[in-house]
Amino acid sequence: MKLLKALSETPGAPGREERVRALLRQHVEPIATEVTEDAMGNLFAWRAARKRTEASRRVMLACHMDEIAFYVRSVDARGFIRLQQLGGFDVHNLYARRALIQTRSGDLIGNLNPGGRPVHIQTEDDKKRNVRIIDLIIDTGLPADEVRAKVKPGDPVTLIADFVDFGQLVSGKCLDNRIACWTGVRVLERLAEIEDLAHDVCVCFTVQEEIGVRGATVGAFHVEPDIGIAVDVTLAVDHPGIPEEEQITRLGGGVAIKIMDSFSISDRGLVDAFIDVAERQSIPYQLEILPLGGTDAGALQRARAGCKAITLSVPCRYVHTVTETVHKDDLKAAVDLIVAYLTR
């Protein structure tokens, strides 16, 4: 879990993924046959086919490396920082957090809280108020003049949280979607050991997924895949308070083969193929229908003339919080299924 810990704790706001990209490049260069970047910041790591046949295909795995985050919107006269959100935050999960501001002169740490009265002096109207993103402030503890000199609109802001490994679970921030980045590296490691790989495989670590699958659109246009596989997390709401029929997936139940979400409908032939591979290889899997949300598959299937596309998901509890949680067996199943499909 050392790599996943490093990926989880590295900041990578949409459009500012450079630190994650550098970490991934360090790991994929020794195991890929070619590594390139595009103008948008997507990182392409290829494993070329060693034994092509008539059935050989070009396969693209899309693993987005950005996380939900913020940009600095403004700094007020007292040095408090206001934010512009990037991605789908539930404001209730943002109280009493610590945040990292990446400025041109270096990183700053601050406390993230909503403005307004604390509970001890709240009025009845205060208690009924719905807090919005614009109500959140970051307090760096620095003099106002120093904050205004260092912090500028557009500086990326990410939350700070430790990655923890406990029992069969791991938890941390932005496992959506550093899980996929970890999976992409592990798949490349396994493919590097295969002498008769028949397919050209490109693992594309994409940018700006959380604000509209933007990097994958450009990446797929460049790769021109025959088959596109988005790797992402999905909801595992298998905990108290959620009816069983709404749980989507469950932790420890295996990799999820997505049927559909609100961005894409998976190619039925690919769904059947992955089910067949999973059952032949005794790889645990579950089928997923996600009512709201989407992945890079929505971009893959629409680039250029389009391609057959599917999403493979790792079940994750508490999505879009700093305590996103996954099961190690599901991580293994995701890697095993992708490698088994590519080498069948």
Secondary structure, DSSP 4 states (H G I P E B T S, - for coil): -HHHHHHHHS--BTTB-HHHHHHHHHHHTTT-SEEEE-TT--EEEEE--SS--TT--EEEEEEE---SEEEEEEE-TTS-EEEEEES---GGGGTTEEEEEEETTEEEEEEEEE-S--GGG--HHHHHPPP-GGGEEEE-SS-HHHHHHH--TT-EEEE----EEETTEEEETTHHHHHHHHHHHHHHHHHTT-TT--SEEEEEEES--TTTSHHHHHHHHHH--SEEEEEEEEEB--STTS-GGG-B--TTS-EEEEEE-SS-B--HHHHHHHHHHHHHTT--EEEEE-SS---THHHHTTSTT--EEEEEEEEEBSTTSTTEEEEHHHHHHHHHHHHHHHT-
